[in-house]
Amino acid sequence: MKLEKAILAVVTTDKTRISGGAPIFICDTRDESEALAANLEAITDGIAHSLSDDLFIIVKH
């Protein structure tokens, strides 16, 4: 089985707005979440998308 499209991770500064099955990373600041999203993007070979000021998702297309 080959996974082609998926949400690999969620990065946020507001833990009250999220839940789900993907790994969730909670950060204290926007700068910290941007840095973490960039690192996860490189590590997972995914793409980071900013959905709002306090929410990033890392996806595999």
All heavy atoms as TSV, in Angstrom:
chain	resi	resn	atom	element	x	y	z
A	1	MET	N	N	0.846	-1.180	0.000
A	1	MET	CA	C	0.000	0.000	0.000
A	1	MET	C	C	0.885	1.234	0.000
A	1	MET	O	O	1.822	1.331	0.786
A	1	MET	CB	C	-0.900	-0.009	1.226
A	1	MET	CG	C	-1.849	1.158	1.249
A	1	MET	SD	S	-3.109	1.029	2.526
A	1	MET	CE	C	-2.240	1.666	3.923
A	2	LYS	N	N	0.581	2.188	-0.865
A	2	LYS	CA	C	1.341	3.425	-0.952
A	2	LYS	C	C	0.447	4.591	-0.547
A	2	LYS	O	O	-0.642	4.770	-1.095
A	2	LYS	CB	C	1.853	3.624	-2.371
A	2	LYS	CG	C	2.691	4.847	-2.522
A	2	LYS	CD	C	3.224	4.978	-3.942
A	2	LYS	CE	C	4.033	6.243	-4.058
A	2	LYS	NZ	N	4.493	6.472	-5.423
A	3	LEU	N	N	0.918	5.377	0.426
A	3	LEU	CA	C	0.179	6.545	0.889
A	3	LEU	C	C	0.502	7.711	-0.034
A	3	LEU	O	O	1.646	8.135	-0.123
A	3	LEU	CB	C	0.578	6.871	2.328
A	3	LEU	CG	C	-0.184	7.973	3.025
A	3	LEU	CD1	C	-1.650	7.586	3.157
A	3	LEU	CD2	C	0.404	8.219	4.390
A	4	GLU	N	N	-0.496	8.216	-0.754
A	4	GLU	CA	C	-0.248	9.267	-1.726
A	4	GLU	C	C	-0.633	10.649	-1.226
A	4	GLU	O	O	0.059	11.616	-1.499
A	4	GLU	CB	C	-0.979	8.961	-3.022
A	4	GLU	CG	C	-0.414	7.734	-3.710
A	4	GLU	CD	C	-1.058	7.493	-5.050
A	4	GLU	OE1	O	-1.690	8.414	-5.591
A	4	GLU	OE2	O	-0.928	6.371	-5.550
A	5	LYS	N	N	-1.746	10.778	-0.514
A	5	LYS	CA	C	-2.197	12.074	-0.022
A	5	LYS	C	C	-2.629	11.928	1.428
A	5	LYS	O	O	-3.456	11.066	1.745
A	5	LYS	CB	C	-3.358	12.595	-0.849
A	5	LYS	CG	C	-3.002	12.857	-2.294
A	5	LYS	CD	C	-4.186	13.377	-3.061
A	5	LYS	CE	C	-3.778	13.590	-4.515
A	5	LYS	NZ	N	-4.877	14.160	-5.296
A	6	ALA	N	N	-2.071	12.772	2.301
A	6	ALA	CA	C	-2.423	12.679	3.714
A	6	ALA	C	C	-1.971	13.918	4.461
A	6	ALA	O	O	-1.029	14.602	4.044
A	6	ALA	CB	C	-1.771	11.462	4.343
A	7	ILE	N	N	-2.636	14.197	5.578
A	7	ILE	CA	C	-2.157	15.210	6.516
A	7	ILE	C	C	-1.189	14.499	7.447
A	7	ILE	O	O	-1.558	13.551	8.131
A	7	ILE	CB	C	-3.316	15.847	7.300
A	7	ILE	CG1	C	-4.242	16.599	6.350
A	7	ILE	CG2	C	-2.774	16.777	8.388
A	7	ILE	CD1	C	-5.482	17.162	7.008
A	8	LEU	N	N	0.064	14.937	7.440
A	8	LEU	CA	C	1.105	14.277	8.223
A	8	LEU	C	C	1.215	14.824	9.636
A	8	LEU	O	O	1.579	14.105	10.559
A	8	LEU	CB	C	2.453	14.427	7.510
A	8	LEU	CG	C	2.519	13.903	6.075
A	8	LEU	CD1	C	3.877	14.203	5.475
A	8	LEU	CD2	C	2.223	12.418	6.034
A	9	ALA	N	N	0.929	16.127	9.808
A	9	ALA	CA	C	1.058	16.743	11.130
A	9	ALA	C	C	0.288	18.054	11.166
A	9	ALA	O	O	0.012	18.658	10.125
A	9	ALA	CB	C	2.523	16.996	11.465
A	10	VAL	N	N	-0.023	18.488	12.375
A	10	VAL	CA	C	-0.675	19.774	12.618
A	10	VAL	C	C	0.195	20.539	13.601
A	10	VAL	O	O	0.643	19.983	14.612
A	10	VAL	CB	C	-2.094	19.572	13.208
A	10	VAL	CG1	C	-2.746	20.901	13.525
A	10	VAL	CG2	C	-2.954	18.756	12.264
A	11	VAL	N	N	0.453	21.813	13.303
A	11	VAL	CA	C	1.242	22.675	14.189
A	11	VAL	C	C	0.368	23.870	14.541
A	11	VAL	O	O	-0.170	24.540	13.652
A	11	VAL	CB	C	2.538	23.159	13.491
A	11	VAL	CG1	C	3.345	24.052	14.429
A	11	VAL	CG2	C	3.373	21.982	13.011
A	12	THR	N	N	0.220	24.147	15.834
A	12	THR	CA	C	-0.671	25.231	16.252
A	12	THR	C	C	-0.167	25.926	17.507
A	12	THR	O	O	0.655	25.380	18.245
A	12	THR	CB	C	-2.100	24.705	16.484
A	12	THR	OG1	O	-2.975	25.806	16.730
A	12	THR	CG2	C	-2.155	23.734	17.643
A	13	THR	N	N	-0.692	27.121	17.726
A	13	THR	CA	C	-0.458	27.822	18.989
A	13	THR	C	C	-1.736	27.852	19.835
A	13	THR	O	O	-1.725	28.372	20.934
A	13	THR	CB	C	0.013	29.270	18.739
A	13	THR	OG1	O	-0.961	29.951	17.942
A	13	THR	CG2	C	1.359	29.313	18.053
A	14	ASP	N	N	-2.821	27.303	19.303
A	14	ASP	CA	C	-4.108	27.307	20.006
A	14	ASP	C	C	-4.661	25.887	20.093
A	14	ASP	O	O	-5.399	25.431	19.221
A	14	ASP	CB	C	-5.095	28.221	19.279
A	14	ASP	CG	C	-6.407	28.386	20.026
A	14	ASP	OD1	O	-6.579	27.783	21.109
A	14	ASP	OD2	O	-7.265	29.118	19.513
A	15	LYS	N	N	-4.323	25.197	21.154
A	15	LYS	CA	C	-4.715	23.791	21.290
A	15	LYS	C	C	-6.216	23.597	21.483
A	15	LYS	O	O	-6.718	22.492	21.338
A	15	LYS	CB	C	-3.945	23.126	22.426
A	15	LYS	CG	C	-4.233	23.679	23.795
A	15	LYS	CD	C	-3.394	22.984	24.828
A	15	LYS	CE	C	-3.577	23.627	26.187
A	15	LYS	NZ	N	-2.733	23.020	27.184
A	16	THR	N	N	-6.956	24.653	21.766
A	16	THR	CA	C	-8.395	24.519	21.979
A	16	THR	C	C	-9.165	24.365	20.673
A	16	THR	O	O	-10.320	23.983	20.685
A	16	THR	CB	C	-8.967	25.732	22.735
A	16	THR	OG1	O	-8.805	26.914	21.936
A	16	THR	CG2	C	-8.268	25.920	24.072
A	17	ARG	N	N	-8.522	24.635	19.539
A	17	ARG	CA	C	-9.231	24.609	18.256
A	17	ARG	C	C	-8.973	23.355	17.426
A	17	ARG	O	O	-9.466	23.260	16.305
A	17	ARG	CB	C	-8.828	25.836	17.442
A	17	ARG	CG	C	-9.257	27.138	18.089
A	17	ARG	CD	C	-8.919	28.326	17.268
A	17	ARG	NE	N	-9.496	28.185	15.923
A	17	ARG	CZ	C	-9.151	28.937	14.901
A	17	ARG	NH1	N	-8.238	29.861	15.046
A	17	ARG	NH2	N	-9.702	28.762	13.719
A	18	ILE	N	N	-8.214	22.401	17.940
A	18	ILE	CA	C	-7.860	21.246	17.123
A	18	ILE	C	C	-8.096	19.935	17.849
A	18	ILE	O	O	-8.107	19.864	19.072
A	18	ILE	CB	C	-6.383	21.304	16.672
A	18	ILE	CG1	C	-5.481	21.408	17.887
A	18	ILE	CG2	C	-6.142	22.437	15.719
A	18	ILE	CD1	C	-4.082	21.043	17.608
A	19	SER	N	N	-8.277	18.897	17.048
A	19	SER	CA	C	-8.318	17.517	17.527
A	19	SER	C	C	-8.197	16.643	16.286
A	19	SER	O	O	-8.274	17.123	15.169
A	19	SER	CB	C	-9.614	17.216	18.278
A	19	SER	OG	O	-10.710	17.320	17.399
A	20	GLY	N	N	-7.974	15.384	16.480
A	20	GLY	CA	C	-7.917	14.509	15.324
A	20	GLY	C	C	-6.855	13.445	15.431
A	20	GLY	O	O	-6.237	13.262	16.471
A	21	GLY	N	N	-6.635	12.763	14.308
A	21	GLY	CA	C	-5.749	11.615	14.287
A	21	GLY	C	C	-4.324	11.895	13.874
A	21	GLY	O	O	-3.463	11.046	14.059
A	22	ALA	N	N	-4.042	13.054	13.303
A	22	ALA	CA	C	-2.668	13.385	12.907
A	22	ALA	C	C	-1.878	13.837	14.136
A	22	ALA	O	O	-2.457	14.353	15.098
A	22	ALA	CB	C	-2.671	14.499	11.860
A	23	PRO	N	N	-0.556	13.667	14.115
A	23	PRO	CA	C	0.253	14.194	15.216
A	23	PRO	C	C	0.059	15.713	15.340
A	23	PRO	O	O	0.040	16.421	14.330
A	23	PRO	CB	C	1.686	13.870	14.797
A	23	PRO	CG	C	1.549	12.739	13.833
A	23	PRO	CD	C	0.248	12.948	13.134
A	24	ILE	N	N	-0.110	16.188	16.559
A	24	ILE	CA	C	-0.367	17.604	16.821
A	24	ILE	C	C	0.784	18.163	17.641
A	24	ILE	O	O	1.140	17.608	18.686
A	24	ILE	CB	C	-1.695	17.789	17.578
A	24	ILE	CG1	C	-2.849	17.237	16.739
A	24	ILE	CG2	C	-1.917	19.252	17.928
A	24	ILE	CD1	C	-4.158	17.126	17.479
A	25	PHE	N	N	1.358	19.260	17.160
A	25	PHE	CA	C	2.455	19.934	17.841
A	25	PHE	C	C	1.960	21.294	18.302
A	25	PHE	O	O	1.499	22.097	17.499
A	25	PHE	CB	C	3.660	20.100	16.900
A	25	PHE	CG	C	4.244	18.788	16.454
A	25	PHE	CD1	C	3.726	18.115	15.358
A	25	PHE	CD2	C	5.309	18.222	17.145
A	25	PHE	CE1	C	4.257	16.902	14.940
A	25	PHE	CE2	C	5.840	17.016	16.740
A	25	PHE	CZ	C	5.320	16.351	15.637
A	26	ILE	N	N	2.056	21.549	19.614
A	26	ILE	CA	C	1.592	22.798	20.212
A	26	ILE	C	C	2.805	23.688	20.466
A	26	ILE	O	O	3.757	23.273	21.132
A	26	ILE	CB	C	0.869	22.543	21.553
A	26	ILE	CG1	C	-0.130	21.417	21.412
A	26	ILE	CG2	C	0.304	23.835	22.106
A	26	ILE	CD1	C	-1.485	21.725	21.006
A	27	CYS	N	N	2.767	24.915	19.967
A	27	CYS	CA	C	3.868	25.865	20.129
A	27	CYS	C	C	3.391	27.070	20.928
A	27	CYS	O	O	2.190	27.346	20.991
A	27	CYS	CB	C	4.373	26.322	18.762
A	27	CYS	SG	S	5.038	24.983	17.762
A	28	ASP	N	N	4.341	27.805	21.497
A	28	ASP	CA	C	4.002	28.985	22.293
A	28	ASP	C	C	3.821	30.240	21.447
A	28	ASP	O	O	3.036	31.114	21.805
A	28	ASP	CB	C	5.082	29.238	23.349
A	28	ASP	CG	C	5.105	28.151	24.411
A	28	ASP	OD1	O	4.023	27.631	24.751
A	28	ASP	OD2	O	6.204	27.817	24.883
A	29	THR	N	N	4.549	30.355	20.338
A	29	THR	CA	C	4.510	31.572	19.528
A	29	THR	C	C	4.380	31.240	18.045
A	29	THR	O	O	4.644	30.115	17.620
A	29	THR	CB	C	5.790	32.403	19.707
A	29	THR	OG1	O	6.897	31.656	19.183
A	29	THR	CG2	C	6.034	32.756	21.163
A	30	ARG	N	N	4.014	32.238	17.275
A	30	ARG	CA	C	3.929	32.086	15.812
A	30	ARG	C	C	5.300	31.763	15.233
A	30	ARG	O	O	5.427	30.909	14.361
A	30	ARG	CB	C	3.364	33.379	15.207
A	30	ARG	CG	C	3.471	33.501	13.708
A	30	ARG	CD	C	2.431	32.714	12.975
A	30	ARG	NE	N	2.589	32.909	11.533
A	30	ARG	CZ	C	1.804	32.411	10.639
A	30	ARG	NH1	N	0.768	31.695	11.010
A	30	ARG	NH2	N	2.010	32.607	9.373
A	31	ASP	N	N	6.337	32.438	15.711
A	31	ASP	CA	C	7.692	32.173	15.213
A	31	ASP	C	C	8.111	30.727	15.468
A	31	ASP	O	O	8.702	30.080	14.604
A	31	ASP	CB	C	8.709	33.119	15.856
A	31	ASP	CG	C	8.571	34.551	15.365
A	31	ASP	OD1	O	7.984	34.759	14.272
A	31	ASP	OD2	O	9.054	35.460	16.056
A	32	GLU	N	N	7.804	30.227	16.651
A	32	GLU	CA	C	8.128	28.837	16.983
A	32	GLU	C	C	7.357	27.871	16.084
A	32	GLU	O	O	7.914	26.879	15.600
A	32	GLU	CB	C	7.798	28.568	18.453
A	32	GLU	CG	C	8.156	27.182	18.910
A	32	GLU	CD	C	7.740	26.894	20.352
A	32	GLU	OE1	O	7.157	27.781	21.019
A	32	GLU	OE2	O	7.990	25.768	20.796
A	33	SER	N	N	6.087	28.165	15.821
A	33	SER	CA	C	5.302	27.279	14.966
A	33	SER	C	C	5.787	27.312	13.523
A	33	SER	O	O	5.804	26.280	12.850
A	33	SER	CB	C	3.806	27.604	15.056
A	33	SER	OG	O	3.523	28.895	14.579
A	34	GLU	N	N	6.218	28.473	13.027
A	34	GLU	CA	C	6.777	28.568	11.675
A	34	GLU	C	C	8.051	27.748	11.549
A	34	GLU	O	O	8.243	27.031	10.569
A	34	GLU	CB	C	7.069	30.019	11.312
A	34	GLU	CG	C	5.837	30.832	11.017
A	34	GLU	CD	C	6.151	32.300	10.743
A	34	GLU	OE1	O	7.321	32.728	10.887
A	34	GLU	OE2	O	5.206	33.028	10.391
A	35	ALA	N	N	8.920	27.840	12.550
A	35	ALA	CA	C	10.174	27.079	12.528
A	35	ALA	C	C	9.902	25.581	12.597
A	35	ALA	O	O	10.519	24.797	11.867
A	35	ALA	CB	C	11.067	27.521	13.681
A	36	LEU	N	N	8.991	25.177	13.457
A	36	LEU	CA	C	8.663	23.759	13.585
A	36	LEU	C	C	8.024	23.231	12.305
A	36	LEU	O	O	8.361	22.138	11.842
A	36	LEU	CB	C	7.734	23.525	14.776
A	36	LEU	CG	C	7.354	22.078	15.043
A	36	LEU	CD1	C	8.584	21.211	15.286
A	36	LEU	CD2	C	6.397	21.982	16.208
A	37	ALA	N	N	7.132	24.006	11.707
A	37	ALA	CA	C	6.497	23.584	10.449
A	37	ALA	C	C	7.551	23.419	9.354
A	37	ALA	O	O	7.503	22.456	8.582
A	37	ALA	CB	C	5.432	24.596	10.029
A	38	ALA	N	N	8.512	24.326	9.291
A	38	ALA	CA	C	9.580	24.225	8.293
A	38	ALA	C	C	10.428	22.975	8.516
A	38	ALA	O	O	10.788	22.276	7.561
A	38	ALA	CB	C	10.449	25.476	8.325
A	39	ASN	N	N	10.744	22.680	9.763
A	39	ASN	CA	C	11.517	21.466	10.067
A	39	ASN	C	C	10.733	20.201	9.737
A	39	ASN	O	O	11.282	19.267	9.145
A	39	ASN	CB	C	11.942	21.452	11.536
A	39	ASN	CG	C	13.108	22.361	11.811
A	39	ASN	OD1	O	13.933	22.613	10.946
A	39	ASN	ND2	N	13.170	22.876	13.027
A	40	LEU	N	N	9.470	20.160	10.109
A	40	LEU	CA	C	8.648	18.985	9.808
A	40	LEU	C	C	8.479	18.807	8.305
A	40	LEU	O	O	8.442	17.686	7.804
A	40	LEU	CB	C	7.286	19.102	10.488
A	40	LEU	CG	C	7.286	18.922	11.997
A	40	LEU	CD1	C	5.909	19.263	12.566
A	40	LEU	CD2	C	7.682	17.500	12.368
A	41	GLU	N	N	8.369	19.916	7.597
A	41	GLU	CA	C	8.265	19.876	6.137
A	41	GLU	C	C	9.480	19.168	5.541
A	41	GLU	O	O	9.351	18.291	4.690
A	41	GLU	CB	C	8.177	21.318	5.643
A	41	GLU	CG	C	7.963	21.524	4.191
A	41	GLU	CD	C	7.836	23.003	3.860
A	41	GLU	OE1	O	8.636	23.820	4.355
A	41	GLU	OE2	O	6.926	23.333	3.083
A	42	ALA	N	N	10.661	19.518	6.014
A	42	ALA	CA	C	11.896	18.907	5.508
A	42	ALA	C	C	12.031	17.447	5.946
A	42	ALA	O	O	12.394	16.585	5.156
A	42	ALA	CB	C	13.099	19.707	5.988
A	43	ILE	N	N	11.709	17.167	7.181
A	43	ILE	CA	C	11.866	15.819	7.724
A	43	ILE	C	C	10.916	14.828	7.061
A	43	ILE	O	O	11.299	13.704	6.729
A	43	ILE	CB	C	11.636	15.819	9.255
A	43	ILE	CG1	C	12.775	16.563	9.954
A	43	ILE	CG2	C	11.497	14.408	9.800
A	43	ILE	CD1	C	12.475	16.924	11.396
A	44	THR	N	N	9.672	15.253	6.849
A	44	THR	CA	C	8.662	14.333	6.316
A	44	THR	C	C	8.563	14.358	4.794
A	44	THR	O	O	7.796	13.599	4.211
A	44	THR	CB	C	7.268	14.673	6.879
A	44	THR	OG1	O	6.902	16.002	6.457
A	44	THR	CG2	C	7.240	14.556	8.389
A	45	ASP	N	N	9.315	15.253	4.156
A	45	ASP	CA	C	9.233	15.446	2.707
A	45	ASP	C	C	7.820	15.853	2.318
A	45	ASP	O	O	7.289	15.447	1.287
A	45	ASP	CB	C	9.684	14.196	1.952
A	45	ASP	CG	C	9.999	14.486	0.496
A	45	ASP	OD1	O	10.395	15.632	0.189
A	45	ASP	OD2	O	9.832	13.580	-0.335
A	46	GLY	N	N	7.195	16.657	3.173
A	46	GLY	CA	C	5.847	17.156	2.924
A	46	GLY	C	C	5.880	18.636	2.601
A	46	GLY	O	O	6.947	19.214	2.366
A	47	ILE	N	N	4.710	19.252	2.601
A	47	ILE	CA	C	4.580	20.675	2.318
A	47	ILE	C	C	3.771	21.299	3.450
A	47	ILE	O	O	2.710	20.796	3.829
A	47	ILE	CB	C	3.878	20.906	0.972
A	47	ILE	CG1	C	4.699	20.287	-0.145
A	47	ILE	CG2	C	3.657	22.393	0.714
A	47	ILE	CD1	C	4.002	20.267	-1.492
A	48	ALA	N	N	4.276	22.421	3.992
A	48	ALA	CA	C	3.581	23.135	5.058
A	48	ALA	C	C	2.618	24.145	4.446
A	48	ALA	O	O	2.973	24.882	3.526
A	48	ALA	CB	C	4.576	23.841	5.968
A	49	HIS	N	N	1.402	24.157	4.976
A	49	HIS	CA	C	0.390	25.131	4.548
A	49	HIS	C	C	-0.112	25.865	5.783
A	49	HIS	O	O	-0.497	25.232	6.768
A	49	HIS	CB	C	-0.795	24.434	3.878
A	49	HIS	CG	C	-0.456	23.769	2.595
A	49	HIS	ND1	N	-0.332	24.462	1.412
A	49	HIS	CD2	C	-0.214	22.476	2.304
A	49	HIS	CE1	C	-0.036	23.611	0.436
A	49	HIS	NE2	N	0.059	22.398	0.960
A	50	SER	N	N	-0.123	27.197	5.722
A	50	SER	CA	C	-0.662	28.009	6.800
A	50	SER	C	C	-2.154	28.198	6.558
A	50	SER	O	O	-2.549	28.785	5.554
A	50	SER	CB	C	0.042	29.361	6.845
A	50	SER	OG	O	-0.531	30.185	7.828
A	51	LEU	N	N	-2.976	27.696	7.466
A	51	LEU	CA	C	-4.420	27.832	7.333
A	51	LEU	C	C	-4.962	29.049	8.060
A	51	LEU	O	O	-6.045	29.535	7.752
A	51	LEU	CB	C	-5.124	26.572	7.829
A	51	LEU	CG	C	-4.758	25.283	7.085
A	51	LEU	CD1	C	-5.554	24.120	7.643
A	51	LEU	CD2	C	-4.996	25.426	5.595
A	52	SER	N	N	-4.201	29.523	9.041
A	52	SER	CA	C	-4.542	30.742	9.772
A	52	SER	C	C	-3.292	31.190	10.499
A	52	SER	O	O	-2.239	30.569	10.384
A	52	SER	CB	C	-5.695	30.495	10.756
A	52	SER	OG	O	-5.283	29.655	11.808
A	53	ASP	N	N	-3.409	32.284	11.266
A	53	ASP	CA	C	-2.244	32.788	11.999
A	53	ASP	C	C	-1.718	31.793	13.018
A	53	ASP	O	O	-0.556	31.843	13.387
A	53	ASP	CB	C	-2.584	34.098	12.703
A	53	ASP	CG	C	-2.665	35.260	11.745
A	53	ASP	OD1	O	-2.086	35.173	10.644
A	53	ASP	OD2	O	-3.296	36.273	12.097
A	54	ASP	N	N	-2.567	30.902	13.483
A	54	ASP	CA	C	-2.140	29.968	14.536
A	54	ASP	C	C	-2.224	28.501	14.128
A	54	ASP	O	O	-2.207	27.628	14.987
A	54	ASP	CB	C	-2.948	30.206	15.798
A	54	ASP	CG	C	-4.443	29.991	15.612
A	54	ASP	OD1	O	-4.864	29.755	14.458
A	54	ASP	OD2	O	-5.187	30.061	16.596
A	55	LEU	N	N	-2.287	28.221	12.816
A	55	LEU	CA	C	-2.451	26.837	12.403
A	55	LEU	C	C	-1.717	26.525	11.089
A	55	LEU	O	O	-1.932	27.196	10.086
A	55	LEU	CB	C	-3.942	26.521	12.230
A	55	LEU	CG	C	-4.305	25.109	11.804
A	55	LEU	CD1	C	-3.927	24.097	12.871
A	55	LEU	CD2	C	-5.797	25.030	11.483
A	56	PHE	N	N	-0.861	25.519	11.145
A	56	PHE	CA	C	-0.188	24.975	9.958
A	56	PHE	C	C	-0.557	23.500	9.861
A	56	PHE	O	O	-0.726	22.837	10.881
A	56	PHE	CB	C	1.336	25.031	10.098
A	56	PHE	CG	C	1.934	26.399	9.986
A	56	PHE	CD1	C	2.088	27.194	11.104
A	56	PHE	CD2	C	2.371	26.879	8.763
A	56	PHE	CE1	C	2.653	28.441	11.018
A	56	PHE	CE2	C	2.952	28.125	8.654
A	56	PHE	CZ	C	3.089	28.913	9.795
A	57	ILE	N	N	-0.655	23.013	8.621
A	57	ILE	CA	C	-0.736	21.569	8.418
A	57	ILE	C	C	0.421	21.175	7.504
A	57	ILE	O	O	0.822	21.939	6.632
A	57	ILE	CB	C	-2.083	21.098	7.829
A	57	ILE	CG1	C	-2.375	21.766	6.483
A	57	ILE	CG2	C	-3.211	21.316	8.806
A	57	ILE	CD1	C	-3.573	21.173	5.764
A	58	ILE	N	N	0.965	20.001	7.754
A	58	ILE	CA	C	2.009	19.431	6.902
A	58	ILE	C	C	1.316	18.327	6.115
A	58	ILE	O	O	0.746	17.411	6.705
A	58	ILE	CB	C	3.171	18.857	7.722
A	58	ILE	CG1	C	3.634	19.828	8.806
A	58	ILE	CG2	C	4.304	18.438	6.795
A	58	ILE	CD1	C	4.096	21.172	8.325
A	59	VAL	N	N	1.355	18.427	4.787
A	59	VAL	CA	C	0.645	17.464	3.950
A	59	VAL	C	C	1.591	16.792	2.968
A	59	VAL	O	O	2.632	17.335	2.620
A	59	VAL	CB	C	-0.518	18.116	3.166
A	59	VAL	CG1	C	-1.555	18.663	4.105
A	59	VAL	CG2	C	-0.021	19.195	2.245
A	60	LYS	N	N	1.200	15.614	2.560
A	60	LYS	CA	C	1.879	14.871	1.491
A	60	LYS	C	C	0.915	14.868	0.335
A	60	LYS	O	O	-0.207	14.399	0.444
A	60	LYS	CB	C	2.183	13.447	1.958
A	60	LYS	CG	C	2.947	12.625	0.968
A	60	LYS	CD	C	4.359	13.099	0.909
A	60	LYS	CE	C	5.193	12.096	0.103
A	60	LYS	NZ	N	6.569	12.510	0.038
A	61	HIS	N	N	1.327	15.434	-0.806
A	61	HIS	CA	C	0.477	15.492	-2.011
A	61	HIS	C	C	0.719	14.297	-2.877
A	61	HIS	O	O	1.766	13.816	-3.054
A	61	HIS	CB	C	0.743	16.756	-2.813
A	61	HIS	CG	C	0.271	18.003	-2.146
A	61	HIS	ND1	N	-1.065	18.349	-2.077
A	61	HIS	CD2	C	0.931	18.994	-1.511
A	61	HIS	CE1	C	-1.169	19.513	-1.453
A	61	HIS	NE2	N	0.013	19.917	-1.088
